[in-house]
Amino acid sequence: MKNLFQDFNPVSTKLWKQKIQFELNGADYNQTLIWNSPEDIKVKPFYNSDDFDTCFEIKTKATQFKICQNIFVHDIDKSITRANDSINRGAENIRFTIQDENIDLQKLLENLPLENQTIYFNLSFLSIDFVKKIDAITNKKKTTIFYNLDPIGQLARDGNWYKTQEKNNFETLNLLSNTIINQSLISIDSGLYQNAGANFTQQIAYSLAHANEYLNRVKTINQPVVFQISVGTNYFFEIAKLRAMRLLFHTIAREYNPNFECHFIVSPTKRNKTIYDYNVNMLRTTTECMSAILGGANAIANLPYDALYHKDNEFGDRIARNQLLILKNESYFDKVNNPADGSYYIESLTHQLAEKALLLFKDIEANGGFLKQLNEGIIKRKIQESADKEQELFNTGKEILLGTNKYPNKNDSMKHDLELFPFVKNKPRKTLITPIIEKRLAEKTEQERLENEK
């Protein structure tokens, strides 16, 4: 078959730029058409093949992404019913959040279709006995378990390590890694950094430095390291972020073991979500899930549009799950692997984010490593500086959230619809370090509006 492009002469970047400069009628090309991101990435008006010497080979499997349902386990019977209902309605994986070590784990798991199922656990504690109990129940069912154990994430988020019977949290992980050899133990709470206001470079670098602490301290890691990632509405940057993170993890992990793999479970961020004009949240989460798919997420757990202010409910869960079902079964997002390949723009963003994140990662390692900088408050301070810059953009209307700081509906009333407290909670207590706090951009604006509601 004839290649139609052979009938046309190639146009170089130089010729394109000359043509654009002519059309600008004297306006400065750099000031008019080049946008500089908070990460100091210069976004050009066009990209061409001669911008690249080589392209990264980043293998993603967009056709194989799984729809994951989040379930907070409090009432066992309700959790069982909800899990089974979610699976019957299209969920392919379940992610349980468990805070009570004394729950009836046997009852929870034996009433689920565990055969060839994948289940994630986010535990608010670190217990060898609890993990062994899960393993004993699920081992014969060929269930894939991701335990998502992340003591460093606990320290960063809570300010304290987990309390364990062992000498420290790393001793617990090492004992478990010698016992649970066929399932994934280690997880990285990457979403914390995004939801707290870290920029793209920081999110990647801090997540990798966070992972590197485990690669150094846990002697036996046989299964993929899980990254629990949050994505926002900067569509192409988020695609490139996931690609750059996967690329750099493989680069770093290869120094320890050439067979190390990573596994991405991705969710929309809370940082840009709002309680007013809350239906816009559905538009935000849709594009964010699209970025996750194209960026190479292994599993996606969508955020219900009303998650900020309503308790878990069937309607919110169904809408969130259906968004992913439509993307998977009706929007052709499951038809092509490596869908970002061939996009010069995404390739350029991936290059630049990877280069900047690697420089920051090396700086962290040269200055004592992630844990040292976390304990010294450097990581929190750097994230806060980025968060403050973004907050200023929102406050001045340069970063827009429709329905909140742009075209707000002044008749919108929310005071009597809040089942959950949607703002940062202050809990004075003794901690080893000052924790990294997640905070939404619209919090102050929303609090002022709630106070003025009649």
VOGU-3710 file (C-alpha; in Angstrom, 3 decimals, decimal comma):
1> mknlfqdfnp> 0,000/0,000/0,000  1,330/3,414/-0,966  2,342/5,777/1,831  0,371/8,953/1,100  2,855/11,092/3,010  5,522/10,342/0,397  3,745/12,807/-1,928  4,558/15,692/0,433  7,883/17,203/1,319  8,664/17,117/5,062
11> vstklwkqki> 8,442/20,436/6,896  11,125/21,065/9,504  10,654/22,717/12,876  12,621/25,703/11,596  10,256/26,239/8,651  7,170/25,899/10,841  8,558/28,442/13,287  9,381/30,899/10,492  5,822/30,622/9,168  4,348/31,184/12,632
21> qfelngadyn> 6,639/34,146/13,258  5,455/35,721/9,996  1,801/35,292/10,995  2,442/36,946/14,380  3,029/40,324/12,682  5,951/41,258/14,871  4,733/39,821/18,181  7,351/37,896/20,150  7,067/34,160/19,515  8,339/33,094/22,953
31> qtliwnsped> 6,192/35,509/24,949  3,054/35,013/22,855  2,918/31,278/22,224  5,119/29,493/24,756  3,561/28,676/28,129  5,780/28,037/31,146  4,364/25,511/33,638  4,964/25,642/37,429  7,592/22,927/36,875  9,448/25,255/34,466
41> ikvkpfynsd> 8,455/23,133/31,495  8,089/25,223/28,370  5,048/24,138/26,379  5,392/25,008/22,707  2,584/25,658/20,200  3,672/22,704/18,048  6,012/19,704/18,114  7,798/17,947/15,306  9,682/14,686/14,802  13,021/16,483/14,539
51> dfdtcfeikt> 12,598/17,651/18,149  13,703/14,176/19,263  16,900/12,218/18,891  15,338/9,152/20,503  11,960/8,275/22,010  11,485/6,399/25,259  10,056/2,905/24,984  7,403/2,831/27,682  5,196/-0,226/27,635  1,656/0,395/28,873
61> katqfkicqn> -1,319/-1,933/28,642  -4,316/0,348/28,321  -6,437/-2,534/27,034  -5,993/-4,350/30,348  -6,865/-1,648/32,891  -9,241/-2,858/35,608  -12,183/-1,081/37,199  -11,663/-0,997/40,961  -14,295/-0,364/43,646  -13,302/1,313/46,928
71> ifvhdidksi> -15,037/-0,088/50,022  -14,534/1,178/53,570  -15,074/-1,779/55,894  -17,031/-0,991/59,051  -20,186/-3,098/58,977  -19,115/-6,533/57,672  -22,508/-7,513/56,272  -22,934/-4,231/54,413  -19,376/-4,465/53,046  -20,012/-7,998/51,751
81> trandsinrg> -23,255/-6,924/50,095  -21,629/-3,866/48,562  -18,610/-5,796/47,265  -20,738/-8,485/45,626  -23,100/-5,902/44,157  -20,160/-3,920/42,760  -18,683/-7,019/41,111  -22,065/-7,931/39,619  -22,354/-4,402/38,210  -18,987/-4,223/36,510
91> aenirftiqd> -16,236/-3,763/39,119  -13,289/-6,027/38,373  -11,182/-5,392/41,511  -11,995/-4,409/45,094  -9,940/-2,124/47,352  -10,840/-2,542/51,023  -9,930/0,097/53,594  -9,773/-1,490/57,050  -9,143/0,379/60,297  -10,070/-2,265/62,861
101> enidlqklle> -7,635/-5,145/63,262  -10,316/-7,199/65,031  -12,856/-7,389/62,202  -14,205/-10,798/61,210  -11,852/-11,250/58,260  -12,967/-14,842/57,688  -16,586/-13,765/57,234  -15,663/-10,871/54,965  -13,541/-12,859/52,536  -15,321/-16,198/52,465
111> nlplenqtiy> -18,512/-14,502/51,276  -16,791/-13,039/48,190  -16,014/-14,686/44,824  -12,275/-14,928/45,470  -11,413/-17,316/42,637  -8,985/-15,489/40,301  -10,057/-12,166/41,837  -7,766/-9,209/42,654  -8,166/-7,465/46,008  -6,269/-4,499/47,420
121> fnlsflsidf> -6,044/-3,781/51,148  -5,398/-0,360/52,657  -4,803/-1,078/56,331  -4,599/1,537/59,086  -2,250/-0,725/61,048  0,721/-3,022/60,454  0,218/-6,562/61,688  1,994/-9,759/60,699  -0,845/-11,899/62,075  -3,488/-10,006/60,081
131> vkkidaitnk> -1,568/-10,358/56,823  -0,987/-14,068/57,462  -4,708/-14,500/58,115  -5,570/-12,937/54,739  -2,977/-15,144/53,048  -4,339/-18,300/54,634  -7,904/-17,550/53,492  -7,083/-16,469/49,938  -4,112/-18,667/49,062  -6,139/-21,675/47,892
141> kkttifynld> -8,478/-19,495/45,810  -5,747/-18,182/43,486  -6,639/-14,670/44,597  -4,195/-11,903/43,736  -3,648/-9,774/46,839  -1,989/-6,382/47,059  -1,436/-5,651/50,756  -0,396/-2,021/50,136  1,782/-1,808/53,253  3,364/1,647/53,453
151> pigqlardgn> 4,865/2,626/56,825  6,693/5,606/55,273  3,396/6,832/53,853  1,889/6,431/57,320  4,679/8,560/58,803  4,275/11,223/56,123  0,479/11,359/56,433  0,031/10,829/60,171  3,310/12,050/61,661  3,948/8,740/63,445
161> wyktqeknnf> 5,021/5,215/62,516  2,712/2,252/62,952  2,803/0,655/66,394  4,063/-2,910/66,067  5,360/-5,731/68,239  8,603/-5,710/66,277  11,504/-3,322/66,858  10,458/-1,059/63,983  8,243/-1,034/60,910  11,022/-2,179/58,577
171> etlnllsnti> 11,682/-5,253/60,704  7,978/-6,091/60,335  8,196/-5,710/56,555  11,297/-7,902/56,369  9,668/-10,641/58,437  6,602/-10,510/56,190  8,658/-10,509/52,997  10,207/-13,795/54,067  6,766/-15,276/54,710  4,483/-13,847/51,982
181> inqslisids> 6,463/-14,466/48,814  3,737/-14,789/46,187  1,815/-11,549/46,806  2,697/-7,860/46,671  3,425/-6,252/50,043  4,894/-2,797/49,392  2,922/0,280/48,379  3,767/3,960/47,818  1,176/6,567/48,826  1,933/8,855/45,908
191> glyqnaganf> -1,533/10,418/46,054  -0,646/12,149/49,325  1,852/14,404/47,585  -0,537/15,349/44,784  -3,455/16,047/47,118  -1,222/18,162/49,352  -0,228/20,402/46,424  3,078/19,031/45,102  3,874/19,907/41,502  4,394/17,215/38,862
201> tqqiayslah> 8,167/17,022/39,271  7,851/16,676/43,042  5,141/14,011/42,788  7,350/11,824/40,617  10,608/12,427/42,478  9,145/12,043/45,976  7,290/8,872/44,997  10,470/7,354/43,580  12,609/8,417/46,552  9,886/7,006/48,818
211> aneylnrvkt> 10,069/3,690/46,907  13,857/3,718/46,987  13,786/3,632/50,792  11,976/0,287/50,602  14,309/-1,048/47,930  17,182/-0,263/50,302  15,601/-1,484/53,535  13,467/-4,511/52,613  15,795/-7,361/51,700  13,358/-9,482/49,687
221> inqpvvfqis> 10,892/-7,897/47,264  9,585/-10,537/44,869  6,365/-8,930/43,651  5,468/-5,589/42,010  5,671/-2,405/44,071  2,279/-0,659/44,066  2,002/3,082/43,469  -1,326/4,533/44,617  -1,485/7,650/42,469  -3,830/10,639/42,214
231> vgtnyffeia> -4,340/12,515/38,953  -5,756/15,989/38,266  -7,281/17,715/35,267  -4,067/18,763/33,475  -4,846/16,091/30,907  -1,613/15,681/28,932  0,689/16,391/31,897  -1,025/13,618/33,878  -0,557/11,144/31,023  3,117/12,107/30,834
241> klramrllfh> 3,463/11,920/34,648  2,425/8,272/34,741  4,669/7,417/31,813  7,655/9,226/33,364  7,065/7,569/36,737  6,995/4,099/35,200  10,116/4,847/33,128  12,110/6,160/36,095  11,009/3,395/38,453  12,315/0,775/36,029
251> tiareynpnf> 15,542/2,746/35,637  16,113/2,935/39,401  14,819/-0,533/40,312  17,055/-2,139/37,691  20,005/-1,235/39,907  18,621/-3,609/42,540  16,950/-6,312/40,450  16,316/-6,355/36,699  12,967/-8,073/37,253  11,376/-5,449/39,525
261> echfivsptk> 7,986/-4,285/38,294  5,567/-1,585/39,410  1,779/-1,588/39,525  -0,284/1,623/39,292  -3,689/1,975/40,915  -4,912/5,452/40,059  -7,714/7,657/41,409  -8,870/11,196/40,645  -7,508/13,827/43,010  -9,582/15,505/45,695
271> rnktiydynv> -7,593/18,725/45,412  -9,703/20,260/42,645  -13,059/18,840/43,759  -15,803/21,078/45,142  -18,942/20,829/47,255  -20,690/23,623/45,356  -21,818/22,879/41,813  -20,801/19,320/42,643  -21,977/17,847/39,332  -18,917/19,440/37,704
281> nmlrtttecm> -16,927/16,879/39,695  -18,210/14,229/37,279  -16,661/16,096/34,348  -13,391/16,441/36,233  -13,199/12,780/37,218  -14,029/11,664/33,668  -11,051/13,449/32,100  -8,849/12,351/35,004  -9,794/8,697/34,452  -9,037/9,176/30,752
291> sailgganai> -5,552/10,427/31,636  -5,082/7,422/33,915  -6,007/4,984/31,155  -3,805/6,597/28,499  -0,950/6,975/30,975  -0,918/3,254/31,705  -2,825/2,642/34,948  -3,188/-1,024/35,868  -6,360/-0,307/37,838  -8,534/2,769/38,322
301> anlpydalyh> -10,726/3,511/41,329  -12,965/6,427/40,432  -13,989/9,091/42,958  -17,764/9,568/43,331  -18,922/13,097/42,534  -20,288/13,505/46,094  -17,456/11,807/47,993  -16,461/15,036/49,765  -19,720/15,586/51,598  -21,789/12,360/51,421
311> kdnefgdria> -21,173/9,028/53,084  -20,721/6,073/50,744  -23,961/5,571/48,852  -25,239/3,351/46,056  -26,009/6,181/43,620  -22,607/7,882/43,869  -20,806/4,538/43,544  -22,897/3,514/40,545  -22,275/6,765/38,669  -18,510/6,578/39,353
321> rnqllilkne> -18,341/2,957/38,228  -20,453/3,646/35,135  -18,079/6,425/34,077  -15,325/3,810/33,834  -17,596/1,249/32,183  -18,476/3,775/29,471  -14,810/4,617/28,921  -13,918/0,942/28,740  -16,801/-0,486/26,737  -18,193/2,393/24,689
331> syfdkvnnpa> -15,356/4,883/24,167  -12,698/2,564/22,685  -10,233/3,276/25,495  -9,553/-0,447/25,839  -8,628/-1,032/22,194  -4,995/0,128/21,946  -1,942/-0,513/24,098  0,623/2,296/24,396  -1,923/4,850/23,102  0,354/7,830/23,797
341> dgsyyieslt> 3,023/6,544/21,422  3,532/8,856/18,443  2,381/12,018/20,225  5,328/14,405/20,045  3,726/16,606/22,704  3,291/13,800/25,245  6,719/12,446/24,384  8,237/15,873/25,052  6,405/16,237/28,365  7,530/12,739/29,388
351> hqlaekalll> 11,152/13,606/28,556  11,094/16,865/30,490  9,254/15,541/33,541  11,548/12,509/33,720  14,686/14,649/33,463  13,568/17,146/36,111  12,270/14,459/38,461  15,496/12,472/38,137  17,533/15,556/39,060  15,375/16,102/42,143
361> fkdieanggf> 15,583/12,403/43,041  19,388/12,509/42,826  19,444/15,627/45,003  17,336/13,884/47,648  19,606/10,846/47,639  22,746/13,012/47,764  21,399/14,756/50,848  20,628/11,707/52,950  17,577/10,178/51,290  13,833/10,615/51,482
371> lkqlnegiik> 13,343/9,574/55,114  15,991/12,000/56,328  14,426/14,903/54,433  10,953/13,852/55,564  12,076/13,840/59,209  13,742/17,220/58,799  10,568/18,739/57,342  12,176/19,526/53,983  9,677/17,482/51,946  6,693/19,108/53,659
381> rkiqesadke> 8,149/22,600/53,225  8,816/22,099/49,520  5,309/20,746/48,934  3,827/23,652/50,888  5,712/26,142/48,732  4,224/24,578/45,593  0,768/24,380/47,171  0,895/28,066/48,144  1,756/29,050/44,564  -1,157/27,035/43,207
391> qelfntgkei> -3,484/28,436/45,873  -2,514/31,965/44,845  -3,367/31,144/41,227  -6,784/29,917/42,363  -7,374/32,897/44,643  -6,595/35,340/41,837  -8,753/33,485/39,312  -5,862/32,320/37,135  -6,597/28,697/38,005  -10,296/28,158/37,427
401> llgtnkypnk> -12,746/25,795/39,074  -16,088/26,268/37,342  -18,945/26,854/39,746  -16,574/27,931/42,510  -14,285/30,818/41,507  -15,799/31,146/38,012  -19,537/31,399/37,328  -20,657/30,374/40,840  -24,358/29,788/41,365  -25,096/32,137/44,251
411> ndsmkhdlel> -28,372/30,338/44,953  -26,572/27,037/45,479  -27,040/25,919/49,097  -25,035/23,146/50,756  -25,210/23,770/54,501  -27,924/21,170/55,097  -26,502/18,544/52,733  -23,176/17,885/54,452  -23,006/14,374/55,891  -19,204/14,574/56,097
421> fpfvknkprk> -16,909/17,425/57,137  -15,242/18,382/53,829  -12,395/20,512/55,198  -9,024/19,961/56,843  -9,481/18,733/60,403  -7,178/20,009/63,125  -6,306/17,257/65,615  -3,622/18,497/68,052  -1,538/15,535/69,184  2,041/14,501/69,694
431> tlitpiiekr> 3,812/13,405/66,519  7,366/12,570/65,526  7,188/14,884/62,517  4,744/17,467/61,222  2,503/15,478/58,856  1,870/16,381/55,232  -1,722/17,609/55,013  -4,020/17,162/52,049  -6,010/20,300/51,299  -8,406/21,253/48,528
441> laekteqerl> -8,044/24,519/46,639  -11,639/25,609/47,258  -11,767/25,075/51,029  -11,540/28,698/52,171  -13,979/29,907/49,508  -16,466/27,192/50,429  -16,229/27,892/54,155  -16,988/31,553/53,529  -19,981/30,644/51,373  -21,317/28,236/54,005
451> enek> -21,068/30,930/56,676  -23,079/33,333/54,503  -25,831/30,865/53,676  -29,199/31,829/55,137
//
